[in-house]
């Protein structure tokens, strides 16, 4: 099967908190680790792998996996993050390596 990548940049004032929580929660199943030093981590989900990195005012996510599994991988990672950040109304919008939109989790706040 063809491997591909999908990325999302999630705006938040607390990227480290949510990144650590996401990695610790999902990493319990098949593996994962959070580094306090680098403010980043990784998660294994089936045949996929997710990299989680903190940036200024955002959490950066990168999922690598089989193209046929990408929507499911995006959904698992995004859904959990949105649930953890419900108070902050986090929105996760994935973009595939070829530039096409992936899935979306959460809803944008109304003005």
N, C-alpha and C positions, 0 to 999 in steps of 0.2 A: 504494500500500500504506500501511497505517496505521503511523505512527511511535510508538514507545513507549520507555520507560526502565526499566532494571533497576539496582538498587544492591546493594552488599554491603559490609559492614564486617568486615574480617579482623583478628582480634586477633594482634598480634605485638609483640615488644620491639624489632624492627628495621624499622619501616615505611619509613624512608628508603632503606635498603639494598635492600629488595625492590621498592619502587616504582621506583627508578632502574633496577634490573636488568630489571624487566618492561617499562618504557617503552623502554629501549635495545634490548632484544631484539626485541620485537614491532614497534617503530617502524622497524626497518631495512627492513621489507617495503614498507609503503605510506605511511609517514610517522609521525612522533612526535617529541616533544621533552620533556626533563626540565629543570626549573628548580631549581637549587640554592638560589636565593634564597627561593622560595616553597615549596620541598619538595613540588612537584606537577608533573604532566605530563599529556600527552595522547597518544593512539595512534589512528591511522586503521586500521580493519579493514574492507575492502570499503566498503559503504555505511554502516557503523557507525563510531561514535567512542566512545572510552573516556577518561574523565577519571580520573586517579589522584591522590589527595591524602593526605598524611600527617597523622595526628592523634596525640594522645597515646596510645601503646600500641595503635595500630591503623592499618591502611591502608584508606582509603575508595575504593571503585570505583563508577563510574557509567558504564553503557553506554547509548548512545542509538542506535537503529536501527529497522529495519522489524520489526514484530511477528512476522512469519513467520521472521525470521532470529535472533530474540533468543536462543533456546536455544543455537544454534551460537556466537553471539558470547560468551555467558556461558561456554560450555565452553572456547573457545580461551583467553580471558583467565584463567579460573579454573584450568584445567589447567596452564598455564605457571607461574602463581604458586605453585601447590601443588608443582610439581616443583622450582622454585627454593628453596622453603622446606621441603623434605622433612625436613630435620634438625629443624626446629621444629614439624613436624606441622601445618602451616597447613590451615585448613578455610575454604572459600569457600561461603557460602550466599546465593544471589541472591533478591531480593524485587522483583517487578514493580511498576510504577507503580500498578496497581489493587489492590495489597496481596496478590496471590496469590504463592505460592512459585514461584521459578524453579528452576534447576538447582542441583546441589551438587557440589563437587569436594573431594577429600580426605576423610579420615575423622577423626572426633572421637577424641581419645586416650581410652583406657579408664582408669578409675580404679583 
